[in-house]
Amino acid sequence: MRGFNVDYDQRLASLQARRVPTEFAANQGEIRMSESLQKSASAPTLERYSASGVYEVYKRLQKEDSSIRYAVGAMQPVDPVYNRNTLREGDRVKNQLENLLKHSEISFDYRYQGSVTNNTNIRAHSDIDLLVIHGAFVTLERPQVPANPYAGDPLEDLSELRSDCVQGLKNSFEKADVCDTNAKSIRISGGSLRRDIDVVPANWYDTNQFASTRADHDRGVQIFDCMKRTRILNKPFLHNYLIELKDRNVSGGLRKTIRLLKSLRYDSGNVSLSSYIIAAIAYNMEDYELATAPGDELRLLVRIKQNLDRLSTDSQRRETMMVPNGLHRVFAEGHGTLKGLNELRDEVDDLVDAIRTNLAKSFRRLEEARMEY
């Protein structure tokens, strides 16, 4: 049992610091930001932060141990005002790129991807990916055949788009840091920006399913890797659609599970799984395991532990488990590993042990515990 070696007071403090940044705690930060950004015509006004505490459930569980407050608090969504402000900062970057690229004869589309877009982010100041999608060509999934085959060079076009984005961002945000070292994205941060934005050059990938349904979530993208000069297929909109669909079916239990597991990864620093793989592991839980209601978070925690215990010993299940959008297996080379799974499992076990011990002091059982908040 390692749980007694974990300082949940410290983890609870870390949870609060990333969910309600220190500079906003006195209900001042977003207001000051708004006033400064209003000086720029291209800067949308950020919303005032409301310190209502609606989403900071741990504040209403003062009589409970810090391990319980941490577990329940980590499952809750970040106050939507922060996510809306993240999208507004993304729009500032998007608007500048639109102004830059509108002089071209080619049209471009813009979309967001990442945890903010599916409400599984665990930080108020989350970064966000802005896809800049080249409009000169579309890749079709076989056996679709283009009526008018593209005569240009998609890789060269995407390379040029990336260069234009880098230069345009440097010109538009002179005081910001524009980092061009990542193969798949350009990160802009600092200056007047209050969020980090990753600009991702890409092109549309029309799946056979999209050809049939014309539903936005069935459309994929190919992301440009400038180092390998290749394109990587991704289906972020299908991922978000499936997360939303399942979460709705289980009354919010899927997103709660993802947020908790991501929080344990973030606060421990000991889990070598990506947030994407953690979301996939949670998504593959059965609906009856995920189904929950407000106040039943500790019972959900028990089922999360049971699921990770089974998964760690069931090699066949691990080998066949797919990410939500079906692009690859969860436990495949370059993705999830048994080592990472066991690291995550250890963190959950520690939390369960700590909570079980503290509940026992007041003659309560974890499997029956319900929080009132």
TAVEN-V157674 format. One record per pair of residues at least 6 apart in sequence whose ideal C-beta (glycine too) atoms are under 6 Angstrom apart, sorted by the first residue. I is the first residue (numbers start at 1). GAP is how many residues later the second one is. If there is no record, write none. Layout:
i: (I	I)
gap: (GAP	GAP)
This chain:
i: (1	2	3	3	3	6	8	8	8	9	11	11	12	12	12	14	15	15	15	18	19	19	21	23	24	24	27	30	30	30	31	33	33	34	34	37	38	42	43	44	46	46	47	49	53	55	55	55	57	57	57	57	58	58	60	61	61	65	67	67	68	71	71	72	72	74	74	74	75	75	75	75	77	78	78	82	83	86	86	86	86	89	89	89	90	90	90	93	93	94	94	96	100	101	106	106	107	108	108	109	111	112	113	113	114	114	115	116	116	117	118	118	120	120	120	122	122	122	127	129	129	130	130	131	131	132	132	133	133	134	134	134	136	137	137	138	138	139	139	140	140	141	141	155	158	158	161	162	162	165	165	166	166	169	169	170	173	175	176	176	176	176	177	177	178	179	180	183	183	183	184	184	185	185	186	187	188	189	200	201	202	202	202	203	205	205	205	205	207	207	209	210	210	216	217	217	217	220	220	221	222	222	223	223	224	225	235	238	239	239	242	246	247	247	249	250	250	250	251	253	253	253	253	254	257	257	258	258	261	262	262	264	265	268	270	271	271	272	273	273	273	277	277	280	280	283	284	285	289	289	292	295	295	298	298	302	305	305	308	308	312	312	312	318	321	322	323	330	355	356	359	359)
gap: (352	348	347	350	351	344	58	59	62	57	59	256	54	57	58	253	55	58	59	105	59	105	103	6	6	25	24	16	18	19	17	13	161	11	12	6	7	53	49	44	39	42	34	32	6	21	22	24	15	16	19	316	11	15	313	8	312	293	287	288	287	230	280	225	299	185	186	189	181	184	185	222	42	43	46	42	33	30	40	42	109	104	105	106	38	40	107	37	104	16	36	76	68	7	29	30	28	24	27	24	20	16	16	123	14	15	6	10	12	123	122	125	135	138	139	137	140	141	69	69	71	67	69	69	71	67	69	69	71	23	27	69	21	13	17	66	68	66	83	6	66	66	67	74	43	66	40	39	64	21	34	14	20	9	19	8	18	16	12	14	15	17	12	13	10	8	6	42	43	44	39	41	13	15	13	11	9	7	23	23	19	20	21	19	15	16	17	28	11	13	9	8	9	21	20	21	24	13	15	13	9	11	9	11	7	7	90	87	85	86	82	8	7	8	38	37	40	41	40	37	38	39	47	36	25	47	21	24	17	13	16	83	6	79	73	72	73	68	63	67	71	58	59	43	50	41	37	22	14	18	8	75	76	68	71	65	43	47	37	40	29	30	33	13	9	7	7	6	11	10	7	10)
